[in-house]
């Protein structure tokens, strides 16, 4: 998905670049940061599977990347392709290296960008990074399906590429031995807001009309060493711009090296088994819930409700919500609400919920199973509901569900809504799952499901958190 508001901002920057505006003084929180001009800057990022790194001369900024997508799609010309082309045109397979691209978020030199990305804690807002990841996934997907391997050329077939889901985003830890002699890991979400960020990505799997885009993020530490911040896998789909329900074929992938073959095979296997949320509970999980409720009903009751321990809390008591109107500012070039904006809002709500839950600072460790089930339109009333689904020691699993409720925009809801009975029908559009880590308070409350619906959510959160712990913690 591509944000039109981002393209509009680029146009404004170009339009005003020749004007003499007064110099803007940075906030004191930025002035306290290390000046990157006095540090050794290392941009030597090699891509996945041993692909050579791009030279510094080929490096583009994130705004250039967004602008190039907008220009490329505007020249699509779907009327120039026949139905015969869409069905039978031969699409030559591409190599992973053909789609590899690298860009920079120029925080060291662009004061406007610094303010845009600055969080309340003085580091980079992770929500803004999610928007950039979404843009990057779209860019790489279009590169893979362009006529000459560049967005300057035409598309091989008319297509609209959108985000179907985000398989996962894993945040890494790193060790700062200079500041921390005990070599305890610093949380990698503390991204410096005055140093450039490097983002690279490539296609790692291609099906009939879907693709997996793998993206990484890097930044130099205070010693000039390039540090790996995160890795993300986006699932993109190709659709007919004249009929969004019809699939448009994409180019396949061919391996040129053993490393590329391994990358494609791993992505293919993950692609098949990337979701386990619809699996029925196992026998062990049934026994877990059974034992939990047996213990609950044996406790003292108040109004037929078990009395929890001081270290426990009902799942429904953890809910935190936010509602807003969808304005044109956040639409993408297809006229829908930008997926990166939805991810940012969900993440910021989940982060706030986790911070309130553990009464201290938290860090984002992973995002899993992010789904885009239904497009969000301009003018929709958009709800985000978050709640803690599972906890294990200092780790917290948070789920956010986005939904829309607007009878004027959704006539099918008018028959269901009944204000007299306090009913408000909604249509779910997105689901987000986040794994957080409590930094300041290792003794957090244990969440307890009250009924069967919450019990299934509890089991889903347990699976996601356990998978995260196995994958990036243990």
Secondary structure, DSSP 8 states (H G I E B T S, - for coil): --BHHHHHHHHHHHHHTTS--------HHHHTS--GGGS--------GGG-----GGG-EEHHHHHHHHHHHHHT--GGGS-HHHHHH-----EEHHHH-EEEEE-TTT-HHHHHHHB-TTSBB-HHHHHHHHHHHHHHHHHHHTBSSSSTTS-BSS--EEEEEEEEEEEE-EEE-TTT-TT--EEETT--BTTS-EEEEEEEEEE-SSEEEEEEEEEEE-TTS-EEEEEEEEEEEEEEETTEEEEE-----EE-SSHHHHHHHHHHHHHHHTS--TTS---HHHHHHHHHHHHHHHTS-EETTEE---TTEEEGGGG-EEEEEE--GGGBBTTSBB-HHHHHHHHHHHHHHHHHHHHTS-EEEEEEEEEEE-S--BTT-EEEEEEEEEEEETTEEEEEEEEEE--TTT-HHHHTT-BGGGTB---EEEEEEEEEEEESS-S---EEE--SHHHHHHHHHHHHHHHHHIIIII-
